[in-house]
Amino acid sequence: MDVDVVVLGTGLRESVLAAALSKAGCTVAHLDHNAYYGGDDASLSLDELRQWADERTVSTHTSTYLTSQHARCTSISSSSPSPPPKSRQFSISLSPTIIPSVGPLVDALVASGASRYGGFKLLERVALYDKPGFVKTVPGSKEDVFKSADLSLLEKRRLMRFLMFSASEFEAKPELEGKEDAPFLEFLRQTFSLNESTSEAVAYALAFCACAADPTLPALQRIRTYLRSAGRYGASPFLIGHYGGVGEVAQGFCRISAVQGGIYILGREVSSIDRPDAAASGESSSRQFSVSLKNFEEQLHCDLLVSTDDYLDTGLLSRATRIAEAEAETQSTARCMAIIDHRIAFRNERDSATAANPADAENPQEEDRSDQVDTALLIFPPSRTIFGCSQEPL
């Protein structure tokens, strides 16, 4: 089978690329070792999640893809031997993601038409962990700042001045001059006189800093996106996939590629990737690459091969041209997927007298529904956790 491009992996980046190439008139074959769309961004049923975990806990594989996945997923464990009730009524995202309402991904969703293949809802709340049992909602707009009972009048004025600065074209303003690479927390305290608690809220919940030493300019740019995203589709600046998170978005782009003639083969192991010698084979118009799939008789021949690292052995990786630069540092991410039988309640200590009674916490039916959230982002600043470090949030 001759095609222009073979794309390995159906994650978000690969799916956007496949859709763009198909719309540009290229013939695309899109392959995935998994039997589902989304790759590392997929949303899975509980049975699929168990299979996903079982495959990656086995140390020996004949598949290059699963060998790479095993090396990346260093520790997988489960504490639920039996499926919970109604487990077929929900899916679990491998990569929970919030989408800013303003930005390149939303623009691509709207311009390409991929948004019509999925459902989206607003993120209800962004909050900071305060102490066991309590959180503090993060004010992200002028109205939220004025309504906040946790800020003094002076702190409200200082925070309002900072938010107005962040929403503007601040790159040439004197407040930032010479401080672009300064630690962001230090910039907040020295330039805008924000106290430690407010500075932490801004740095970790609005700018999404990874550590206290994050530079100022990129942090300010992230806050500007945050502030400009609020109000586009509602009060919240973030959207989330209603049914499948980023995996649902990736599948939408795959559908666009399929409508344009893209060929999809899922659940097949890539057994070999070769670069045939046209002179040796006697074919003057031979394609650059040949891809063989396990239990699939026909080879795929293409001129361009696009892949994630997981599908390529060390020999191919050494000769590959990277579309995006590899990250300078490899960071480990710990994820816990917890299935609970009621909504989580976000309580502020100031407004939650009933939460002090342990009996109330054991009876979620009696909780104040105004505190309950369906979709939320909870951030743990390092200084507010028992075992937290002074550098990175959880």
C-alpha positions in Angstrom: 0.0 0.0 0.0 1.6 3.3 -1.1 0.8 6.5 0.8 2.5 9.8 1.2 2.8 9.8 4.9 2.6 7.2 7.7 1.9 8.6 11.2 2.6 6.4 14.2 0.6 7.1 17.3 -2.8 8.8 17.7 -2.0 11.2 20.5 -3.1 14.8 20.2 0.0 16.1 18.3 0.0 13.2 15.9 -3.7 13.5 15.3 -3.6 17.3 14.6 -0.8 16.7 12.1 -2.6 13.8 10.4 -5.7 16.0 10.0 -3.6 18.9 8.6 -1.8 16.6 6.1 -5.0 15.0 4.9 -6.6 18.4 4.4 -3.5 19.5 2.4 -4.1 16.6 0.0 -1.6 14.1 1.2 -2.6 10.4 1.5 -2.1 9.5 5.2 -2.0 6.1 6.9 -2.4 6.6 10.7 -1.4 3.7 12.9 -1.5 2.9 16.6 -0.4 -0.1 18.6 -3.4 0.4 20.9 -6.9 -0.5 19.9 -8.2 2.9 20.8 -7.5 6.5 19.8 -5.5 9.0 21.9 -2.2 7.2 22.8 -0.9 8.6 26.0 -3.8 11.1 26.0 -6.6 8.5 25.7 -9.6 8.1 27.9 -10.3 4.5 28.8 -13.0 2.4 30.3 -12.0 0.6 33.6 -11.4 -2.7 31.7 -9.3 -0.9 29.2 -7.3 0.8 31.9 -6.6 -2.5 33.6 -5.4 -3.9 30.3 -3.3 -0.8 29.8 -1.7 -1.3 33.2 -1.1 -5.0 32.8 0.7 -4.5 29.5 3.1 -1.9 31.0 4.0 -3.9 34.1 5.4 -6.8 32.1 9.2 -6.2 31.8 9.9 -8.2 28.6 8.2 -7.3 25.3 8.9 -8.0 21.6 7.3 -4.7 20.8 9.5 -1.6 20.7 6.4 0.5 21.6 5.6 -1.5 24.8 9.3 -1.7 25.8 9.4 2.1 25.7 6.1 2.4 27.5 7.4 0.1 30.3 10.5 2.2 30.7 8.4 5.4 31.1 5.8 4.0 33.4 8.1 3.0 36.2 5.5 2.1 38.9 1.9 1.1 38.4 -0.4 -0.3 41.1 -4.1 -0.7 41.8 -6.0 -1.1 45.0 -9.4 -2.1 43.5 -9.6 -5.8 42.6 -13.3 -5.6 41.7 -15.0 -3.1 39.4 -17.0 -0.4 41.2 -20.8 -0.1 40.4 -21.7 1.6 37.1 -18.1 1.5 35.9 -19.3 1.4 32.3 -20.9 4.8 32.7 -17.6 6.8 32.9 -14.2 6.9 31.4 -10.8 7.6 33.0 -8.4 10.0 31.3 -4.7 9.0 31.2 -3.8 12.7 30.8 -6.3 15.0 32.6 -6.0 18.4 30.8 -7.5 21.8 31.0 -7.7 23.9 27.8 -7.4 27.7 27.9 -10.4 29.3 26.2 -8.0 31.5 24.2 -5.0 29.9 22.5 -3.8 27.8 19.5 -5.6 24.6 20.5 -9.0 26.3 20.7 -8.3 28.2 17.5 -7.4 24.9 15.8 -10.6 23.2 17.1 -12.8 25.9 15.8 -11.1 26.5 12.5 -10.8 22.8 11.6 -14.3 21.9 12.7 -13.0 19.3 15.1 -15.0 20.9 17.9 -18.2 19.5 16.5 -17.0 15.9 17.2 -16.7 16.5 21.0 -18.4 18.1 23.9 -16.9 20.6 26.2 -17.8 22.2 29.6 -16.3 24.9 31.7 -14.0 24.2 34.6 -16.0 25.2 37.6 -13.3 26.2 40.0 -9.5 26.8 40.6 -8.5 26.5 44.3 -5.5 26.2 46.5 -5.1 23.6 49.2 -5.1 25.4 52.6 -5.1 22.7 55.2 -6.8 19.3 55.8 -10.4 19.7 54.9 -10.2 23.2 53.5 -9.3 25.0 50.3 -9.2 28.7 49.2 -10.8 29.6 45.9 -8.4 31.6 43.7 -9.7 35.0 42.5 -9.0 35.3 38.8 -11.0 38.4 37.8 -11.8 41.9 39.2 -15.2 40.7 40.5 -13.6 37.7 42.3 -11.0 40.0 44.0 -13.6 42.4 45.3 -15.8 39.5 46.6 -12.9 37.7 48.3 -13.2 37.7 52.1 -9.6 36.3 52.5 -7.9 39.5 51.3 -7.6 42.8 53.1 -8.5 46.0 51.4 -4.9 47.0 50.9 -4.0 43.5 49.5 -7.0 43.7 47.1 -5.7 47.0 45.7 -2.3 45.6 45.2 -3.6 42.4 43.6 -5.9 44.5 41.3 -3.0 46.6 40.2 -1.0 43.5 39.4 -3.9 41.8 37.4 -4.4 45.0 35.4 -0.6 45.0 34.6 -0.7 41.3 33.7 -3.6 41.7 31.3 -1.8 44.4 29.4 1.0 44.5 26.9 3.6 44.6 29.7 6.7 43.6 27.7 8.0 47.2 27.4 6.7 48.6 30.8 9.2 49.8 33.4 8.0 47.4 36.1 9.4 44.5 34.0 12.6 46.2 32.7 15.6 44.1 33.7 13.5 41.6 35.6 12.5 39.2 32.8 14.6 36.4 34.2 14.1 37.1 37.9 12.3 34.5 40.0 8.6 35.2 39.7 7.8 35.0 43.4 10.5 37.5 44.1 9.1 39.8 41.3 5.6 39.7 42.9 6.9 40.6 46.4 9.3 43.3 45.4 7.5 45.0 42.5 3.9 44.7 43.6 4.4 44.2 47.3 2.1 41.1 47.4 2.3 39.1 50.6 3.6 35.5 50.7 0.1 33.9 50.6 -1.1 36.0 47.7 2.2 35.6 45.8 1.9 31.8 46.1 -1.7 31.9 44.8 -0.7 34.0 41.8 2.5 32.0 41.0 1.1 28.5 41.4 -2.7 28.8 40.5 -2.6 31.6 37.9 0.8 31.3 36.3 1.1 27.5 36.9 4.8 27.8 37.9 6.7 24.6 38.3 8.9 25.9 41.1 9.8 29.1 43.0 12.6 29.9 40.7 10.5 30.1 37.5 11.4 33.2 35.4 9.1 36.2 35.4 8.4 36.8 31.7 7.0 33.4 30.8 4.9 33.4 34.0 3.4 36.7 33.2 2.6 35.5 29.6 0.7 32.5 31.1 -1.2 34.8 33.4 -2.2 37.0 30.5 -3.6 34.0 28.7 -5.4 33.0 31.8 -7.0 36.5 32.3 -7.9 36.9 28.6 -9.5 33.4 28.5 -12.0 34.3 31.2 -15.3 35.4 29.7 -14.9 33.9 26.2 -17.3 31.0 26.8 -18.2 31.8 30.4 -16.8 32.9 33.7 -14.1 30.2 33.8 -11.0 30.6 31.7 -10.7 26.9 31.0 -12.6 24.2 29.1 -12.4 20.5 29.6 -13.5 17.6 27.4 -16.9 16.5 28.6 -16.6 12.8 27.7 -12.9 12.1 27.2 -10.6 15.0 27.8 -7.7 15.4 25.4 -8.3 11.9 24.0 -11.7 13.1 22.8 -10.0 16.1 21.1 -7.4 13.8 19.4 -10.2 11.5 18.1 -12.0 14.5 16.6 -8.9 15.4 14.6 -8.6 11.7 13.5 -12.2 11.9 12.2 -11.3 14.9 10.1 -8.3 13.0 8.6 -10.6 10.0 7.9 -13.2 12.2 6.2 -10.4 13.5 4.0 -9.3 10.0 3.0 -7.0 9.1 5.9 -6.5 5.3 6.5 -6.7 4.1 10.1 -5.2 0.9 11.5 -5.5 0.4 15.2 -4.5 -2.4 17.5 -1.6 -3.6 15.3 2.0 -4.0 16.5 4.6 -2.4 14.2 7.0 -5.3 13.5 9.5 -3.5 11.4 10.4 -0.1 9.8 12.8 -0.4 6.9 14.4 2.0 4.4 14.6 0.0 1.2 17.4 0.4 -1.3 15.7 1.4 -4.6 18.7 0.4 -6.7 18.9 -3.1 -5.1 15.2 -3.7 -5.6 15.2 -2.5 -9.2 12.3 -0.1 -8.5 13.1 3.4 -9.7 10.1 5.0 -7.9 10.4 3.1 -4.6 9.2 4.9 -1.5 11.6 6.0 1.3 10.1 3.8 4.1 8.4 0.4 4.4 6.4 -0.3 7.5 5.3 -3.9 8.4 2.6 -4.7 10.9 2.1 -7.9 12.8 -0.7 -10.1 11.4 -1.2 -7.6 8.6 -0.1 -9.0 5.2 0.2 -5.7 3.2 3.3 -3.5 3.8 2.9 0.2 3.9 5.2 2.3 1.8 5.7 6.0 2.3 8.0 9.0 1.6 7.5 10.6 5.1 7.3 8.8 8.4 6.2 10.7 11.5 6.3 9.0 14.9 6.6 9.5 18.6 9.8 8.2 20.2 8.0 5.1 21.5 7.7 3.4 18.1 11.3 3.9 17.0 14.4 1.8 18.0 17.7 3.4 18.9 18.9 3.2 15.3 16.0 5.0 13.8 15.9 7.6 16.6 19.5 8.5 15.9 18.7 9.3 12.3 15.4 11.0 12.9 14.8 14.7 12.5 12.9 16.2 15.5 9.9 18.4 14.7 10.0 19.8 18.3 13.1 20.0 20.4 13.3 17.4 23.2 12.8 18.8 26.8 16.0 19.7 28.5 15.0 18.0 31.7 13.0 14.9 32.3 10.4 15.4 35.0 8.6 12.6 36.7 4.9 12.8 37.2 2.9 10.9 39.8 -0.8 10.3 39.0 -3.5 8.9 41.2 -6.8 7.9 39.6 -9.3 7.7 42.4 -13.0 6.7 41.8 -15.3 8.0 44.5 -19.1 7.6 45.0 -20.0 11.3 45.6 -18.9 14.8 44.5 -16.0 16.5 46.2 -16.9 19.6 48.3 -14.6 22.6 48.2 -14.9 24.3 51.6 -13.4 27.6 52.8 -12.7 27.6 56.5 -14.3 31.0 56.9 -17.6 29.9 55.5 -17.8 26.3 56.6 -19.0 25.8 60.1 -20.6 22.5 59.4 -17.5 21.0 57.9 -15.9 21.0 61.3 -18.2 18.2 62.4 -16.7 14.8 61.2 -20.1 13.3 61.1 -21.1 15.6 58.3 -18.1 14.5 56.2 -19.3 10.9 56.5 -22.7 11.8 55.1 -22.2 13.5 51.7 -26.0 13.6 51.1 -26.3 16.2 53.9 -23.5 18.5 52.5 -24.2 21.9 51.3 -24.5 21.5 47.5 -23.1 25.0 46.9 -19.7 23.6 48.0 -19.8 20.6 45.7 -17.8 20.6 42.4 -18.0 18.5 39.4 -14.9 19.7 37.6 -12.1 21.6 39.4 -8.4 22.2 39.6 -6.8 21.9 43.1 -3.2 23.0 43.5 -1.0 22.1 46.5 1.6 24.8 47.1 4.8 23.3 48.6 4.7 25.3 51.7 1.2 24.0 52.7 1.8 20.3 52.6 3.3 18.2 55.4 5.9 16.5 53.2 6.1 19.3 50.6 9.4 20.8 49.6 10.1 24.5 49.2 10.6 24.3 45.5 7.8 22.6 43.6 4.0 22.4 43.9 2.1 19.1 43.8 
